[in-house]
Amino acid sequence: MDSKDESGGLRCLVTGATGYIGGRLVPELLEAGHRVRCLARTPEKLRDYPWAGEAEVAKGDVTDAESVSAAMRDIDVAYYLVHALAAGPGFEKTDRDAARIFGEQARAAGVRRIVYLGGLTPADVPVQELSPHLRSRTEVGRILLGSGVPTTALRAAVIIGSGSASFEMLRYLTERLPVMVTPSWVSTRIQPIAVRDVLRYLVGSAHMPADVNRAFDIGGPDVMTYRDMMQKYARVAGLPHRLILPVPMLSPGLSSHWVGLVTPVPASIARPLAESLRYEVVCHEHDIAEHVPDGHGQPFSFDTALSLALQRVREARVTTRWSSASTPGIPSDPLPTDPDWAGGSLYTDVRELDVNASPEALWRVVEGIGGDNGWYSFPLAWAVRGWLDRLIGGVGLRRGRRDAQRLRVGDSLDFWRVEELQPGRLLRLRAEMRLPGLAWLEMYAEKAEDGRSHYRQRAIFHPYGLLGHAYWWSVSPFHAVVFGGMARNIAQAAGRGAAGGPG
């Protein structure tokens, strides 16, 4: 990125570009005429985004001062959109250290402004009594505001948009439970905001005057309880009125497991959301409008935000999801490469079949796997494995797909994540279910000599300790049914020219 932007736009650094907000902010900044550099731990995850060719990508991590320093070079505005969503013990210290590094490096590089998206907090609750999630996000904002770089700290409550964790939680609770026994937090007042307004405020904050260094509450025009939100969702979605019965003894911990069982949002993410909903989170000012003016109909009403989100879901135009970012606790080790593997034992299950279809037809089936199309073998076994994963705090099968036909590197796919995608040839998935080891599933569509195609499938498992070895041998008797059946059914589906499968 040159030291001077001849287009007149600002030079922006975006952290968290693989996440829900960051992945949507980058194209908004580009459309506004700015130049964008993304800081990503795994740059490959950004390569299939529609805007990938227009933005620069720097490899690094916000906890690594050296990589942050390099990414800050020649930057005007730095967006801080990362946080550890209760990713295990010590996440508050990780957030604190990362924010301090970011602020220090921004100041050293002469960055003109930091823009941070945090959480809206109740005015009458001492910081030390807040949930760990809200407390950490508040502390990050305080550190950035005290960094010596003019900072805009936007504070939002529930963000409503297609693919957001809050929207998915609301959507699935309301659609799946016509009668609900709910935690008491359904009666807490909240001021939700449309994701489009969040993005508008984020983009507009880049142009704030140098003397502005403060937090701003941002929210939509409607203040309501979570119960109201569910009833409004039912009405907008054309569902019957829901019967909601609050039960005071359901703690945030218990209610997060309840949310985890009913919705695609795992308990590890549902818990901080549920803990935040214990407090009344209502905006106490709307000063942001002095710097980022609202247009006609802005900010969007809750009903409008819901309608827009539902329209995106029904038209399969969800650009990013809450699951776009890696799941906390999932290892990021590289795939074991052939022919040598320095990581120890490696188990594989390989299946190969000639397919009476073109490679293009076979690839359509491979790329369409998962979600509503299922996994092409023994649906009950996949369902049980998904339920078991949810019960032990994993992501389970219900994350589904971002898009019904197309995948890109970094997409979540049920309890897998797309690690490698070579269109027309290879799909490699990394397991994100709870396992005593690392696991991958590779699917190849290859051209045969007679013009037909050849399907090759490889399941790979690297065990952790004795438990990992025991796990592989305990499940290996079922591989012929699960993996063998998958290969056969994928081949048959390709032959029929249909992407729908028996599982």
N, C-alpha and C positions, 0 to 999 in steps of 0.2 A: 504494500500500500504506500503510495507516494506521500511525501510530507505535505503536499498541498493537493486538495481536491479541486480540479479545474471546473467541475460541474457546479460548484457552489454548494453542494451538499456537505453534510458533516461526515466525519469518519467515526464509525460506531463499532465498538466491541460488544459482542453478545455472548454471555456465558449461558449455559443451559439451553443451547440451541436444539439439542435432541429431546428436550422436554416439551410439555404441553404448551406453555406460553411462549417459550423461546422459539420453538419451531414455527409459530404463527407470527411472531414479531419480526423475524428476519425479512419475509417478503413485504411486510408493511413498511419497513424502513427503506427497502430498495425502491418500492413504489413511490415513496416520498422524496426520492432523489438522493438518498444518503448512500455511502459506501459502507459495506459491512464486513467485519472480520469475526469469525466464530472461534471461540476457544472450546475445544472438545478433547476429552480423554481418548476417544476412539473416533478419529475423523472419518473412518469408513462408514460410520452410521449415518453420515450426512450426504453421502455421495448420490443417493437416489431421490433426494428431495427435489421438487420441481425447480427450486431456485439455486441448486447446488453450483451451477456454472457461473452464477452472478456474484457469489460471496466467496471471500477468502477464508480458508480454514487453517487455524493454528493448532497444533497438537499440544496439549498441556492440561493442567489441573489447577483449580483455584487454591489447593493446599500447597502447591509448589511455587515458591517465589520466583524462581528463575524463569519458568515457563510463563508466568503471569507478566513478568517484566518484559519479556520478548513480545508478548501479545499486545501490551499496552503501547508499543512504539507508534508514534504519530497518531494516536487516537484522540478524538475530541470528546466523545461521550461513551462511557462504559456502563453497560447494563449488567446488573448483578441479579440473576434469576435462578440461582441454585440454592438448595438447602437440603440437609439430610432429614428426610421425613421420618423422624424417629427410627433411623436405621441402626438400631442396636444401642447398647450402652456406650456412652461417651459422645453421642452425636452433638450435644450442646457444645462441647469443647471443640469438636471438628468445625462446627459452624462458626464459632468464635474466632478460631485461628484463621480460617479461610477468609473471613470478613476483614480481619486485621491485615492480612497479607494483601488483599485486594486494594484496600484503602491506601496502604503504604506505597504500593507499586503505582497506583494511579497518581498519587501526589508526586512521586519521583519522576514520573513520565510527563508531568505537566498536563494531565487530562483536565479538561474544562468542567466536566460534570459527571457524577455518578447517578444512575437511576436504579432504584431498588424497588422490588415489589414484595411487600411483606403482608402481615395479617392485621386485620382490624381488631383492636383490643378494647375491653370494657373500661370505661373511665374510672369506675369506682372499685376496681379490684387491684390491689398491690401487685406489682410485677412478680414478686416472689411467690404469689399464690396462684399465678396462672398455670395452665397446663405446660408441661415441658416444651411442647411444640410451639405454642404461642409465645412462651417466655424466650425461647431461642430466637424466634424471628424478630421479636422486639429488640433483643440484644444486638442482633446483626444490624438492624436499622440504626441503633444508637452508635455503634462502632463506626459505621460508614458516615454518619452525620458528623462525627468528631474526627474524621480523617484528615481534615484540612482541605479537602476537595469539595466544592459546592455539591450538595447531594439532594436529590428528590427522593423521598421515601414514601411511596404510595402504599396505603393500607386498605386492603379489601377483605370482605368477609367471604361469603359463598359466591364463587364464580360460576355463572350459568352459560354453558356453551357445549356444543356437540363434542363429546369425548372427554369433558372434564370429569375428574373424580367425583366432584359434588353433584354434577348433573347425572352421572351414571348411577350414583347411590340413590338419588331421588327417583330417577326413572324406574329402576328395577324394584325398589321397595313398593312403589305405587302400582306398577303394572302386575306384579306377582302376588301381592297380598291385598285382596279386597277387604279383609278384616285383619287388623294389626294390633298386637299387644306391643306397645312401644315404650322406649325409655322416656323419662320425664322431660328430656331436652326437646321433645317435639313441641313443647309449649313456650320455648324461649324465643324472644323476638330477634329477628335477623334482618339485615338489609342487603339482599343479594345484588349482584351486578352482572350485566351481560359481558361476555368475553370481548365483544366488539368495542365496548366502552373502555375496558381495561387496556386494550391495544391502542385505542385512540389517545388515552391519557399517557401511555408509555411513550408513544411516538412524539406527542406534543411536548412532553417534559424535556426533550432534548434542547429546546430553544429557550428555556427559562433564563432570566437574567442572572448574572454572576452573583448577585447579593442574596439570592434565594437559597436557603439551606435549611430545609424543614420537612416534616412529615405532612402528608395530606390524606384525609379520609376520602375514600372513593366508594360510591354505592349507587344503586339505581334509585328510582323515585318511590319504590314500594318498601314499606316496613311491615313484616308479617312474621308469624311463627312457622316453624317447620311443618306443623300440621296444616297450616294454610297453604304452604308450598305444595304439599302432597295433594291436597284437594284441588288446587288450581291446576296442577299437572294432570290430574284425572280429567278435569273438564276440558283442558286444551287438547288432550290426547283422545278425547271422545270416550272415556271410561266412566262407568257408574261411580256414584259417590262412595268414598271409602269410609269404613267404620274404623276409627282409630281410638284405642284404649290405652292411655299412658299408665305405666306401672313404675312407681318411684324407685323400687329396689333394683332396677336394672342399671348397674354402674356403667361408666364408659367402657371399662374393660369387657364386661359381659355383653354390652350392646354392640361393641365392635365385632365380637365373634358372631353375633346374630346378623349384623350387616354382612359379614364375610360369608355366611352361609347362604344368604338370600340374593346377594348382588355379586357382580364380578370383582368388586373392590375387595382385596384381601384384608384380613384383620390388621396387618401391619400398617396399612394406609388408613383403614377405616377408624382405627383408634384415635390418632391425632385429630381427625375430622370430628369424631364424636366428642372428644374432650373439648374442642373449640366451641362446639354447639351448646355446651353447658352454660356459656356466658351470653348475656345480651350484647350483641355486636351491632351497634347502630352508629351511623356517622354523626359526629358532633359539629361538623362544619363542611362546607362545600367550596372552600377557598380555591380548589384546583381550577374552577371555572374562570378565575381571574387571569390565569396563564394559559389554559387550554379551554377556550370557550365552547359551550355546548351549542350545537345546532338545533334545528327544529326536530322535536321528538327525541332529543337526547338529554340525559341518558335514557336508554331503552327501558320500557316497563318490564316487569317480570313476565307478563303474558307474552309480550313480543319476543323477549329473549328465549322463552320456552318454545314458541312457534318456530323461530329461526333455527334453534338447535334440533328440534324434531324434524324439520324439513331437511336439514343436512343429513341426519341419520337415515331418513327414508330414501333419500336420493344417493346414498352411499358416497357423500362428499365430505367425510370427516378427515380433515387434513392432519391433525395430530390428536393423540389420546393421552389420558393420564398415564397409560402404560407405555408411552413412547420412551420414557426414561427407564433405565435399567432398574430392576426390582432390587430393593435393599437386601444385602446379604448374598446376592448371587455372584459367584466367582467370575472373574474376567480373564481366566487363563486362556492362552492361545490354543487353537485346535492342535492336537497332536499331528505332526506332519509325517508323511511317509517318505523314505522308508524307515527312518530311525525315530524312536520316541524315547526321550530322555527322562520321562516322568514316571517310569516304572511299569507296572502291569497294565495291559490294555486288552479288554475283551471286545470282540466284534461279532456281529451277526450280519452276514452278507446274503442278499437274495438277488438273483438275476433272471430276467425273462425276456424273450423275444416278443414283441408286441405287434399285432396286426393293425397298425395305425401309423400315421406319419409322425415324425418327431414333434411337429407343431401341435398335433392333437394330444400327444402324450404330455407335452409340457403344459398345456392348458389344464390338464387334470392335476399335475404336480403343483402348479402355482395356485390352484384353487383349493388345495387341501385345508382341512381344519375349519373352524367356525361352524356355520350351518351345514357345510358339506361333510363334516365329520372326517374320520381317519380311515375309512374304507376297510375296517375289520373289527369284529367282536365289539360292537358299541357298548355292551354292558361292562366289559373289562376296562375300556377307556373311561367310562362314567364313574366306575368304582374307584379307579386310580385318581381321578379328579377330586372325588369327594374325600378320599383319604388325605389327599394333599391339603385340601381346605381345612380339614379337622386338625391338622398339625401346624396350621398357620401359613401354608403355602398359597400360591396364586390360584391353583385349581384350573379347571378347563374353561371357565366362563369368561375369560377375557376376550375370546373370539378373535375377530379380524378387524383391522381398520378399514379395509376395502374388500369387497366380496370376490373380486377377480385378480387384483394386482397386489404384489408384495414389494417391499423395499427393505434394504438392509436396516436392521434396527427395529423393525416392526415386531410387536408381540403377536404371538399366534397361539392362542389357548395357553398351555403352560410351557411353550417353547418361545424362543426369540430367533428371528432371522439373522444369522451370523454372516452368511455369504450367499450371494445371489448372482448367478451368471445366466442371464435370460436365455431361455431355450436349451439350457444344458444342466445347470446344477442349482439345487436348493439345499443349503446346509442350515440346520436348526440346532440351537443349543438349548438344552433342558433348563428350565427355571423352576421345576417342581422340587420339593425337598427330597434329596437323595444323599446316600453316603458315598458320594463321588461325583465326577463330572460325566455328562452324557451328551451325545450329539446324534442327530439323525440326518443322513445325507441321501438325497434322491437325485439320480442322474437320468436325463433323457438323451440317448445317443442314437445316431443314425446308423442303421444296419446296411450291409452291402446291397441287399435286395430292394432298398428304398423304403423298407419298413423302419421300425425303431427298436431299440434295445433299452430296457429299463434295468437300472442297477440301484440297489438300495443297501445302505450300510448303517447299522446301528453301532455306536461306539460307546464304551463305558470305561472310565478310568476310576477304579475303586479307591476309597480312602480307608486304609486299615482293614482289619479282619471283617468288620461289619460290612464294608463295601464288597469284599469277595463273597461273603455269605449272601448278600442281597442279590448279586448277579446269578449265583447258582440256584437260589430259591425261585427266581422268576424265569430262568432259562427254559424250563419245561413248557412254558406258555408261548415262547417265541415263535414256534411253528404256526400257532394259531394267529397270534397278533401280527407279527412281522411278515410271516408267509402269506397270511390272508390279505394283508395290506398290499403286498406286491401283486398278487393275483387280481385283486379287485381294481387296483389302479390300472393294470393292463387291460382288464375287461372294459372299464369305463372309457379308456382312451379308444378302444375298438368301437365302442358304441357312439363315440363322438360326443359324449355327455360328461359334464364335470360333476354331476351329482353322483354320490356314491351310496353304498348300502349302509354306511356307518356315519 
